[in-house]
C-alpha cells in the first residue's frame, strides 16, 4: 500500500462505525473502530469474523493479525520478594513466569500498521464502507 492509502485508512478509522477493508496475504481484513474496555480501539475481523480458537491455538492468523500481550503470573508482592534472591534464581523464575495472550483489538493504528507491514507480504486497500 502507498503512504496515501495508509493515511486514508487511518482517517476513516478515526470516525466511529466505519469499516476499512484490506486484502492481506489472501485474507480479507475488516478494520473497525469499536469500544473495548471503555476505550476506543481498532478491531480486526479476518474474513468477517473473530474465532475463539484463533486466540487460544497457535495459527497463522493469530501471528499475522492479532496483538500479542506479555503478562507475568507473579503478583507485585512476589516480584518484590524475588529481588532479594540470587540473580541466577531470580532470572530463572522470572523467565518461567511469563505468559502471552493475543487480542484482535489494537489501541493504536500505528502499531497495527507496523505489525501488518512486518508480517504480511502483500497488503492492498479494498474499499471503505460506512456502517
C-alpha positions in Angstrom: 0.0 0.0 0.0 1.1 3.5 -0.6 1.6 6.1 2.1 -1.6 8.0 0.9 -3.7 4.8 1.2 -2.5 4.2 4.7 -3.4 7.8 5.6 -6.8 7.3 4.1 -7.4 4.2 6.1 -6.3 5.9 9.3 -8.5 8.9 8.7 -11.5 6.7 8.0 -10.9 4.7 11.2 -10.8 8.0 13.3 -14.5 8.3 13.0 -16.6 5.7 14.7 -18.6 2.9 13.0 -16.6 3.0 9.7 -15.1 -0.2 8.3 -11.9 -0.3 6.3 -11.3 -3.4 4.2 -7.8 -4.6 3.4 -6.6 -7.6 1.5 -3.6 -9.2 3.2 -1.9 -12.4 2.0 -5.2 -13.8 0.7 -7.3 -12.8 3.8 -9.9 -10.1 3.8 -9.4 -7.9 6.9 -12.2 -5.7 8.2 -10.9 -2.9 10.5 -13.5 -1.2 12.6 -13.2 1.3 15.4 -15.1 0.0 18.4 -15.4 0.5 22.2 -13.5 -2.2 24.2 -12.9 -1.9 27.9 -14.2 1.7 28.0 -11.8 3.0 25.3 -11.8 3.2 21.5 -9.8 0.6 19.7 -9.5 -1.0 16.3 -11.0 -4.5 15.9 -9.6 -6.8 13.3 -12.0 -9.2 11.7 -10.5 -11.9 9.4 -12.8 -12.8 6.6 -15.7 -11.1 8.6 -15.3 -12.9 11.9 -13.2 -13.4 15.0 -13.0 -17.0 16.1 -12.0 -18.0 19.7 -9.7 -20.8 18.5 -7.5 -18.2 16.8 -6.9 -16.7 20.3 -6.1 -19.9 22.0 -4.3 -22.0 19.4 -1.1 -21.1 17.6 -2.0 -20.5 14.0 -1.0 -18.2 11.1 -4.0 -15.9 11.6 -3.1 -15.2 15.2 0.5 -14.5 14.4 -0.2 -12.2 11.4 -3.2 -10.1 12.6 -3.7 -10.2 16.4 -1.8 -8.2 19.0 0.5 -10.1 21.4 0.5 -9.1 25.1 3.1 -10.2 27.7 1.9 -10.9 31.2 3.6 -12.0 34.4 1.8 -14.6 36.5 3.6 -13.3 39.6 2.0 -10.7 41.8 3.8 -7.5 42.6 4.5 -8.8 46.1 6.0 -11.9 44.8 8.2 -9.9 42.4 9.4 -7.8 45.3 10.4 -10.9 47.2 12.3 -12.2 44.2 14.6 -9.1 44.3 16.2 -10.4 47.5 17.1 -13.7 45.8 20.2 -14.7 43.9 20.3 -13.2 40.4 20.5 -16.7 38.6 17.5 -18.0 40.6 15.6 -14.7 40.1 16.1 -14.7 36.3 15.1 -18.4 36.0 11.9 -17.8 38.0 11.0 -14.6 36.0 11.6 -16.4 32.7 9.2 -19.2 33.7 6.5 -16.9 35.0 5.7 -15.1 31.7 2.6 -15.9 29.6 1.4 -14.4 26.4 -2.1 -13.6 25.3 -3.4 -12.4 21.9 -6.2 -9.9 21.2 -7.9 -8.9 18.0 -8.1 -5.3 19.4 -5.4 -2.7 18.7 -5.2 0.5 20.7 -3.1 2.3 18.1 -3.3 2.4 14.3 0.5 2.9 14.0 1.2 -0.3 15.9 -1.3 -2.2 13.8 0.2 -0.8 10.6 3.7 -1.7 11.7 2.7 -5.3 12.7 0.9 -5.8 9.4 3.8 -4.5 7.3 6.2 -6.8 9.2 4.1 -9.9 9.0 2.3 -9.7 5.6 3.9 -9.6 2.2 1.0 -8.2 0.1 -1.4 -5.6 1.5 -4.0 -3.8 -0.6 -6.8 -1.4 0.3 -10.1 -2.8 -1.0 -12.7 -0.3 0.0 -14.1 1.9 2.8 -17.6 1.1 3.8 -19.7 3.2 6.1 -21.6 1.0 8.5 
